[in-house]
Amino acid sequence: MRSVLVFTPLLFCLLQCHAPKKTAMFIPPSFDAQGHRGCRGLMPENTLPAMLHAIDLGVTTLEMDVVITTDKQVVLSHEPFMSWEISTRPDGSQFTAKEEKQYNIYQMTYAEVSRWDVGMKPHPRFRQQRRMPATKPLLAGLIDSVEAYVSRKSLKPVQYNVETKSDPAGDGIYHPLPDEFTQLVMDVVLQKGIQQRVIIQSFDPRTLQVLHKKYPAIRSALLVEGYSKLSMDQHLAGLGFQPSIYSPEYSLVNEAMVKACKAKGMKLIPWTVNTPEAISQLRTLGVDGIITDYPNLFGK
């Protein structure tokens, strides 16, 4: 005798509640407005206030830099040491450019790093930057705060463009080797479930090569300095694969580069573009996004 399953309202509800939930597919923006270090021209760089203000200004991607502490924490910082330009010691005292490299973040615990202020000292090159108490946040904590902020304000999800600050000369001194560095960053990405919304970028091809080998589905961006004498094809040959994004200093961008990137199916997102005129010119050329210290300029 066959049993008959009767779908009562209660049974239907139970089945629905226990059915696996589908994760909505994230669709990247057609034009990627990226806030450099959050919004460095307006707020202390690589801090939570800078990221949240950039969101309020309408960025689609938060660009940031990360380094590693001695206790293997991934922390936002452009330099792997405490920069004299933006930092004050825990006792409030200042120091010089000659002294800064002795404050090596890779030799400090995050508890030690968190005692340094990076928001109260006037920035010598960004006079519009607002002064406020601020510290270098953990990448994990930053993501939690950003996700909560976006949810609370019912905004569209943002992307995270995370730069690994490494180079061969700093291996074992200012940062771990590329395999460990990349894995520590990806551990946070995976833990927070932002794989669809993250870009890993670097000037150091080695971290991108590790990423491509271990996590080929994660988008990567190759950063290129303005003084580079190599062509785009030479940069890509040195990398050994085609990244999702080619990200040169903006003075290198021309019509030929735009066409070449489109032919390869590779996004072109230059940095750091800080005037409305340059932003307009690059958008007219057809770039896929722009990284700027002043996200307020996107609306002008």
Residue pairs with C-beta under 8 A, 6 or more apart in sequence:
5 11
25 196
26 157
26 196
26 197
28 159
29 60
29 61
29 159
29 289
31 60
31 283
31 288
31 289
32 60
32 61
32 159
32 267
32 269
32 288
32 289
32 290
33 58
33 59
33 60
33 61
33 289
33 290
33 292
33 295
33 298
34 59
34 60
34 61
34 62
34 63
34 161
34 269
34 289
34 290
34 291
34 292
35 50
35 51
35 54
35 57
35 59
35 61
35 62
35 63
35 291
35 292
35 295
36 63
36 271
36 272
36 291
36 292
36 293
37 45
37 46
37 50
37 63
37 64
37 65
37 78
37 293
38 45
38 46
38 47
38 49
38 50
38 51
38 53
38 54
38 62
38 63
38 64
39 50
39 53
39 54
39 57
39 59
39 293
39 294
39 295
39 296
40 50
40 126
40 129
40 293
41 126
41 128
41 129
41 274
41 292
41 293
41 294
42 50
42 53
42 128
42 129
42 130
42 293
42 294
42 295
42 296
43 49
43 50
43 53
43 54
43 129
43 130
43 132
44 50
44 86
44 118
44 119
44 129
44 130
44 131
44 132
44 134
45 78
45 86
45 118
46 64
46 65
46 76
46 77
46 78
46 118
46 136
46 137
47 76
47 118
47 119
47 134
47 135
47 136
47 137
48 134
48 137
48 142
48 145
49 119
49 132
49 134
51 62
51 64
51 142
51 145
51 146
52 145
52 146
52 149
54 62
54 295
55 62
55 146
55 149
55 150
55 155
55 158
57 295
57 296
57 298
57 299
58 295
58 298
58 299
59 158
59 295
59 298
60 156
60 158
60 159
60 289
61 158
61 159
61 160
61 161
61 199
61 289
62 146
62 158
62 159
62 160
62 161
63 161
63 163
63 271
63 291
64 76
64 139
64 142
64 160
64 161
64 162
64 163
65 76
65 77
65 78
65 162
65 163
65 165
66 74
66 75
66 76
66 77
66 139
66 162
66 163
66 164
66 165
66 185
67 74
67 75
67 77
67 79
67 80
67 105
67 106
67 165
67 174
67 175
68 74
68 75
68 105
68 106
68 175
68 176
68 181
68 184
69 75
69 105
69 106
69 108
69 109
69 110
69 113
70 106
70 107
70 108
70 109
71 109
71 110
72 184
73 109
73 110
73 138
74 138
74 139
74 140
74 184
74 185
74 188
75 105
75 110
75 113
75 136
75 137
75 138
75 139
76 136
76 137
76 138
76 139
76 142
77 105
77 136
77 165
78 165
79 100
79 105
79 165
80 104
80 105
80 106
80 165
80 170
80 174
80 175
81 100
81 101
81 102
81 103
81 104
81 105
81 174
82 95
82 100
82 103
82 105
82 116
83 100
84 94
84 95
84 96
84 97
84 99
84 100
85 121
85 123
85 124
85 125
86 118
86 119
86 121
86 123
87 95
87 100
87 103
87 116
87 117
87 118
87 121
88 94
88 116
88 117
88 118
88 120
88 121
89 95
89 116
90 115
90 116
92 117
94 121
95 103
103 116
104 173
104 174
105 113
105 174
106 173
106 174
106 175
106 176
110 138
113 135
113 136
114 135
114 136
115 135
116 135
116 136
117 133
117 134
117 135
118 134
118 135
118 136
119 131
119 132
119 133
119 134
119 135
120 131
120 132
120 133
120 134
121 131
122 129
122 131
123 129
126 293
137 145
139 162
139 185
139 188
140 188
140 191
140 192
143 160
143 188
143 192
143 194
144 192
146 158
146 160
147 192
150 156
150 157
150 158
157 197
158 197
159 197
159 198
159 199
160 194
160 197
160 198
160 199
161 198
161 199
161 201
161 221
161 291
162 185
162 189
162 198
162 199
162 200
162 201
163 200
163 201
163 202
163 223
164 181
164 182
164 185
164 200
164 201
164 202
164 204
164 207
165 175
166 174
166 175
166 178
166 181
166 202
166 204
166 206
166 207
167 203
167 204
168 204
168 206
171 177
171 178
175 181
176 184
178 204
178 206
178 207
178 209
178 210
179 210
181 207
182 200
182 207
182 210
182 211
182 214
183 210
183 214
185 200
186 200
186 211
186 214
186 215
186 218
189 195
189 198
189 218
195 217
195 218
198 218
198 219
199 219
199 220
199 221
199 244
199 245
200 207
200 208
200 211
200 218
200 219
200 220
200 221
201 208
201 220
201 221
201 222
201 223
201 245
201 247
202 208
202 221
202 222
202 223
203 223
203 224
203 225
205 222
205 238
205 239
205 240
208 220
208 222
208 239
208 243
209 239
209 240
209 241
211 218
211 220
212 220
212 240
212 241
212 243
219 243
219 244
219 245
220 243
220 244
220 245
221 243
221 244
221 245
221 246
221 247
221 269
222 235
222 236
222 239
222 243
222 245
222 246
222 247
223 247
223 248
223 271
224 232
224 235
224 246
224 247
224 248
224 249
224 252
225 249
226 248
226 249
226 251
226 252
228 235
228 248
228 252
230 238
232 246
232 248
232 257
232 260
232 261
235 246
236 242
236 243
236 246
242 264
242 266
243 266
244 266
244 267
245 266
245 267
245 268
245 269
245 288
246 261
246 266
246 267
246 268
246 269
247 268
247 269
247 270
247 271
247 291
248 257
248 268
248 270
248 271
249 270
249 271
249 272
250 270
250 271
250 272
250 273
250 278
250 282
250 290
252 270
253 268
253 270
253 282
253 285
253 287
254 285
255 285
257 268
258 268
258 285
258 286
258 287
261 267
261 268
261 288
262 268
262 286
267 288
267 289
268 287
268 288
268 289
269 287
269 288
269 289
269 290
269 291
270 282
270 287
270 290
270 291
271 290
271 291
272 291
272 292
272 293
273 279
273 282
273 290
273 291
273 292
274 292
274 293
274 294
274 297
275 297
276 297
276 300
279 290
279 292
279 297
279 298
282 290
283 290
290 298
292 298
